[in-house]
Amino acid sequence: MIKFTSGKIVIVGSTLTKKLPRDLDVVHFISLPEFEETFGNFAEFLKEGKTGNWTKLRLGWSDLCIEQGRELERRINEGLRKHPIDYKIFPEGFNGDET
C-alpha cells in the first residue's frame, strides 16, 4: 500500500557514493501540510529525533516508512541487485540540517 502519490522521490546517501551500497537510501519529499496532517507537528517531530523520546508521532512515521519501503522493495526491478531500501518521508525543503 503506497500512501503518498505526490511529491518527489530522491535517491540519497551511500547509494550515490558507493559502488556496492548496503542499502538503497530513498527519501520521499511531500508537502509540509501533508506531512503534518499524516504525522503531526514537524517541529515536534524534529525535537523527538534529537531527544530520542519518541511518541506516537515518530513511531507512526517510522512504521509507515518501513511499510512503504517494503512495498517499494517488492516493486523494484531485479536489475537493482535486490538491496534493502532505507525509505524515509520528509516535507519538501527539508535537508537534514535541523536534525
Secondary structure, 3 states (H helix, E strand, C coil): CCCCCCCEEEEECHHHHCCCCCCEEEEEEECHHHHHHHHCCHHHHHHHHHHCCCCHHHHHHHHHHHHHHHHHHHHCCHHHCCCCEEEEEEECCCCCCCC
